[in-house]
Amino acid sequence: MWCYSYVNKHGVSLNTTDPRNHTTESLINCSLLGYLDSPEYIQDNELHHAFQIKCWITQSICVKLLSNFSFNNNNNNPKLFPFPCNQQATTTKTTVTKQTQQLKLALKSFQYCAFTNAPLLRLRLRLNNRRLDKRFAYLRAESCHLNSLVSSKQFVKVQKQFYRDYSNVSLGVPLKSSDAPLLGDLCSRYRAILAHTSADIGTGSESGTGSKSSSCKLIHNCCTHRHQEKGKRGRNMEKGEAEFSRLPTNVVPTHYELVLQPDLIAFSFTGKTIVQIKVIEPTSRITLNALDITIDSAEFHYECEKLKSDCINYSKENETATLQFAEQIPAGTSGTLYMTFTGELNDKMKGFYRSKYFSASGDERYAGVTQFEATDARRCFPCWDEPAIKATFDITLVVPKDRVALSNMPVKKEDDLPGEMRRVRFDRTPVMSTYLVAVVVGEYDFVEAKSADGVIVRVFTPVGKKEQGQFALEVATKVLPYYKSYFNIAYPLPKMDLIAISDFSAGAMENWGLVTYRETFVLVDPKNTSLMRKQSIALTVGHEIAHQWFGNLVTMEWWTHLWLNEGYASFVEFLCVHHLFPEYDIWTQFVTDMYTRALELDSLKNSHPIEVPVGHPSEIDEIFDEISYNKGASVIRMLHDYIGEDDFRKGMHLYLTRHQYSNTCTEDLWEALQEASSKDVGAVMSSWTKYKGFPVVSVESEQKNDTQRVLRLTQSKFTADGSKADEDCLWVIPISVSTSRNPNQIAKTFLLDKASMEVVLDDVSADDWIKINPGTVGYYRTRYSTEMLHQLLPAVENMALPPLDRLGLIDDMFAMVQAGQANTVEVLQLVGSYRNETNYTVWTAITNSLANLHVLISHTSLMNDFNNFGRSLYEPVASRLGWEPRENENHLDTLLRSLVLTRLVSFRSADITEEARKRFRSHVNGTKPLPADLRSTCYKAVLQDGNEDIFQEMLTLYRSTDLHEEQDRISRALGSIGDVKLLRRVIDFAMSGEVRAQDSVFVIVAVAVNPKGRDMAWEFFKENSKKLLEQYQGGFLLTRLIKYLIENFASEEKAREVEEFFKTNQIPGCDRTVSQAVETIRLNAAWLERDLEKLTKYLKGE
């Protein structure tokens, strides 16, 4: 009888038999191959339930591979010997050797296929201990091409819904219908499904050199030329420090079974992994990633061998663990690595960590949460923690019965365990990178809906707040079908969960099927959430769901190509929100939110290219910055405009389908877009990703005749300090031009692919103005001749120039001032042309530029004079808008009111400040609650001259609310206090247990950007840098804190002080941030020295 022995975790052997008793008897005395082709087999399978078909199809295929073998489960030594029916076994030494090799291959194929549904049960085949028959060599050719069968990708790459119960299926050519009609039909039917879920995607033979070359394609195979930069990739190494290197490629994982059991009281966890791996090269050691966990045991099983690791060496520097084995594992081996491990549920908001929350009764409790991007899966379980080393995952959580347990996939099975515990098993994931694995264990409510394309969407919230998840749910259910239509690819998972996490360092994380968010980026309280926050939530939800395709389905090969993930998602989130909420005018806001912030950072000498070689994990957090996100999105937007919407969509579909479930580099994207558009995308775009910085296009014009104008354009690298660039760069720049004849239409487009060129515009008179880069789409700055600029000013005043062009003009002018290529007084005079401005985003650009100038003036005695200038600029807008929203007021006017009133509070407008204080008092007394959009304005008005009583009153307000957004508003407003002693207490409050670690940074930053608190905050940091480093582990929150703490100084003395401090006190992952901030300090000092005299005269009216 065909018999399986399942061995459970207690070592108990449980035998089960084929449930089809009336047909399995025929297996005893006849060829299995004959049975598979017999009418009884076919009929029996067709009559039985689909579950039985599912359980038998893969096993039966493997039976076919092992046809003519006899099996016996009574022998403790599992052996196999083949026999044709009614024939005696014979053997020779030569035949046995060859047959043994072939037998091993067949057994591997069986091992992959015969895999139990239960993660804790392991399948063993017990075979007769007899000698091999020489007829083994004559297995039927059409079914047993064994050398290619085990590794071929022609038939099965990965398993999806139909094959969830099995670990690795690796078959050869598709079964012929004539071999087994039912199996052939089923396999044909599910071939499309199978094509996208196996980690077993190697090609070629597993033996010899062929295995090595083909399997190596699984990892480190993208953009081979990038690895020529290996010498550059390591960190800036001190003398004697070893160069960082990525994981060796001699061992490749294909599937993980991961079991985790968190202890939410002791803040620890235990776990075990069962990893299917392929050995590419002979080795006696396996190196993988592990950090802050202890591997308690490791054992490798292959064929009939069991190798226990006799030594485990950890490298904290490289964040690896190396398992040493006494024997060498041969190349071509496929086996299973068993590991058990323990770790701490840390409080660093990375890896597997604890997140504090409070129950309805006020009890303090903790959830277990994961955050693995970029390189922190290794803090949770030992793994190959690189984005190109993809695998499938079967995840199991052992949790208290009263806790919610979530992971990437839907729950497959739940079992009650002793001691108020339960085991939750989840469906198999698609092939994916380790940084996308996610689990959450805690107490949550949820709201649920189904998208138009049939995906179950849930938003998990703190208990009692599920109504606050409704807005995000509505957005998510609309976003999924929009992206399905836009990419022409369906969302590949059956569910999409969004969950609000109390303690979360980033804004959100795109884990496949389980997106985690800060509470403020997903929860909407209709009475207490501002319109700006609601808009931000829509963008964030759109961003993270875009990653489900661009980042999860197709993943960058290495972190050098991070911008492929983040830049594209940052672009598409605006596409999505524009589609869902056209009233937001979101593309205009893109320029101030993304584009100008990227240009500001990218003009520094210490910027970096979009593609920046990175090695050690400490370097990776630094590139999660405005370059990867904002510049990446801006460059994609420029490319989208250059090739057109239709070709862009075609190219994206081609890119995603061609590389789904695999990894890419930038050139793969250019290739797909080039193929779709027939434009030389690679030639145009390569300079934008490989060079740091961007060009400035200088333009002069000459009227050729009554209807023609000659433009002379010159490109050069723009530098923030106006100096000549260190390197010669030549960009291929898509240039577009508009004129006063039709301001909203493009008059001419061309490529500026040389240092200078001339073009002729037709239908342009001498009085017409010309605008370069209409829509502010091109990623470059424009420097106009004086004559051209003066022609544009009337179009600014009467708003004939579209909003994006008015915005781009003022932003370019402020950049020229900082670079010393224009005078500050000139740009302030230009600002006067904007007094009639009504557009929110244009005012945002003006406000951002004046904020930079405010930093400089705070180092002088001109603050009162600058406040007078600011009041005269903003008060007319405030008078028009008033304090109360009008009936049917548009979205942007609501945002503009908040912006203008807040600026007037900062400019010390007596009337606005007094009104804000009255409204605050009514809010506190419960007479008239403040609208959420005006709370920050009123809080700052009260606090900037506040005393001890006001400080305590604000702390009481903070403690009385459980809405995270409101706590953020209050705690950050505390930074506007004018009393330095109280500001020091604000920092102490930020570091107390009352403020979450994720928020403390922003409270300290609020103090640091206040001129009264700038020096004190810097002294605090110097005294507490070690404590802060321990708290944030060198993550991006710490880099943000450092940036805002130091970049607002404006003297050479401070620049040297900062340099010396960080030279003495090394903080991993902050080198680039410090260099950029020090450069900004020196830019501020030079700007102030250059323009102070003229600025003083202008502001004082002399």
Summary of the structure (lengths in Angstrom):
residues: 1102
radius of gyration: 32.8
end to end distance: 105.2
largest distance: 115.0
contacts: 3765
relative contact order: 0.05
helix: 45%
strand: 20%
